[in-house]
Amino acid sequence: SAESFKVFVDITFRYPKWVRTDEVPSPLAVKWDSYMKNLVEHENGHRDMAVTAAAELSRAVAAMPPAPTCVELDRKVRVLCHERMKKLNDDANDYDADTQHGFAQGAIFP
């Protein structure tokens, strides 16, 4: 059985950075701040989906019945992992379509 199966999620966010000067008009700075806040919210939605998918995968593997051999168990776990990754990718694509890649959440600049 898959008693020692562990799921790890490693997420790195890379955001644009703007170094402001004193000459930046206040309305532009306000728009940037709003954009960044909404972009982080959008990306956190992706993160939340990945964390949820990892927890669901862990539970699904733990619920698998024992296999006759380690090779067969490994094959079944790999199939399950591929299925769950496909679902996560499909869900992420749907999320981006629904939010227009964050546009509908206000992640737009200027």
Secondary structure, 3 states (H helix, E strand, C coil): CCCCCCCCCCCCCCCCCCCCCCCCCHHHHHHHHHHHHHHHHHHHHHHHHHHHHHHHHHHHHHCCCCCCCHHHHHHHHHHHHHHHHHHHHHHHHHHHHHHCCCHHHCCCCC
